[in-house]
């Protein structure tokens, strides 16, 4: 069982793509809207919080990614035809070296 969840709310176009991927049975209803919930571990949560500074989890440990991250995750779900994608998706969503110079720590600025 997952420790936390990312909610991806579905419009008609996204819902059609989810159906085409054979994942219609994974759709749930949250606050009257169709959504997919992607489970993740506490470790994944920490990485996402570092990658997305404004990411906020509610009391039930659910969040919604910013638009660019949500689109990336949705594309991965549709491509892999599974919602169990966080092990792969975290490599696309979290880049620990983002914004760092090529001459990082320990290079002596060579």
C-alpha positions, 0 to 999 in steps of 0.5 A: 500500500502506498504512503501518499498519493498524487491526484490527477484530475481528468477532463474528457480528453484525458479520460478517453486516453485512460480508457484507451490505455485500459485503465478505466477501472482505476478511475476514482471520484474525488470531490465530484471529479474523475481522477487517477490516484498514483501511489508513492512511498515516503521516499518518493514524497521527499524527492518530489517536495525537493523538486517542487517547492510549492507542493502541498499535501493535504491531511490524507497525504494527497497532492496535485503536481504543478501543471508540467509535472502532472502532464509528464506523469500522465503521459508516463501512465498512458504510455506504460498503461499502468498507475504503478509508475512512480519508480520510473516517473520519479527519475523524470520528475525529480532532478537533484542537479537541476539549477546546479552548475556543471562545475559542482561540488568537489571538482575544484572548479576545473 
